[in-house]
Amino acid sequence: MNGEDIRLVIAAIAGIVLAILLIVRWRLHPFIGLLVGAFAVGLFAGLPLGDTAKAVQKGVGDIVGGTGLVVALGLSLGAMLHLSGAAASLATGALRLTGPKAAPWATLGIAIIIGLPLFFETGLVLLLPIVVAAAKAMPDNGDPDGTKLRLIMPALAGLGVVHALVPPHPGPLLAVEALNASLGLTMLYGVIIAIPIAILAGPVLAKFVTPGVKLTEPVLSDPVHDLQPPHRAVSLFIVLLPIVLIATGELAKLVPALASSPLLAAAANPVLALLITNLLALPLLFGRRLSEEGIQDAIWFETMGAAGAILLAIGAGGALKQVLVTAGLSDLLARLVMMYSISPLLLGWLVAVGIRLAAGSATVATITAVGIMPGVVAASGASPELVVLAIGAGSVFFSHVNDPGFWLVKGYMGTTTADTFRTWSLLETVISVAGLAMVLGLSYLV
């Protein structure tokens, strides 16, 4: 490494540290903190101010114009499942079919299924109140808090693994596009490793960490609407439809007889798959009530309120990523990988971990890490699908106080800050480390 390389590394670290201080110490929104950090990286790296501004604009535009559509459509679908009672109906129905011993496993399965088309925070808000209510109705065996946590932690594990490892969630999806990975293969590999990781981080981990954890009564707010929930088969159809559409489109690319169908090929596009699902969900979930102004207002108010904060944060993460790329960090990492034989999978994981600890957001960590990895993937010949999953695993490492999800989980579980570290933060770390281990193991088989 020469002097310019060292200056670039110092510039990247300084810009990220500045963003951390602005977000954590001075309580600025991540949108502002990350934008300031992006301009600071450009300044410290010696980029002209005009070039830095262009990189910021390009980074925000690339993210909001691509992944932003998936986020918005996913949030609107989540709002429909929430307000119609479809998600609650699926969860309560599944829990009624299981006895107390099987309830944690049922909760894990429900979280994975419901979490497939939903943003993490949306799935959390939908599912945890139902799980807490179900836990209260179960025999507690003298340990009511432990009983609740043995249901809640599998739900969190299920939501966490699909958020990190299974497209069409925004983070993995963006990584697939940026690294030119196969969406179908990434989904397949992601599901293969997500299930055992969710079992480890959910029901298994809960047995060891729940003893001694005391819960306060969480404050759970859920808007009340006098809507008749749709039939559970309809609800399940809507939840699984985008996954089926994307998987069918990917399969069509591999089967010569189907490859000529433009409709099937288009179905693999997550934006189109989610748009079709949204259009079908409106009449199927709400029926005749869809024409009521109050129903429409509730759907789009809930969607837009959440979408605004998320899109601003990930847009600013895209700006930071693009400045790092423009400054030359991607090329520097590619040279280091070739020079010192560093594993691209480990490098992608470590970069995502660093951004996750710094910025708090798993999606921002993925966006930033994947933006500087294309050169590494091209130079090393590593499987882009496995690099996507390694970055996804790194993006959920040790959720702590700068992660909005930390406080959301704390409020819904009713744990103290210390016990939230002991349960939720440890759960996320297990997903991250186990994810890296399984990706490395998979790399020897594919």
Salt bridges, closest charged atoms under 4 A:
ASP5 OD1 - ARG335 NH2 2.85
ASP62 OD2 - LYS58 NZ 2.79
ASP143 OD2 - ARG150 NH2 3.79
GLU217 OE2 - LYS136 NZ 2.73
ASP222 OD1 - HIS82 NE2 2.59
ASP226 OD1 - ARG289 NH2 3.36
GLU250 OE2 - LYS253 NZ 3.35
GLU292 OE2 - ARG289 NE 2.46
GLU302 OE2 - HIS82 ND1 2.93
ASP403 OD2 - ARG356 NH1 3.35
ASP419 OD1 - ARG422 NH1 3.96
GLU428 OE2 - ARG356 NH2 2.96
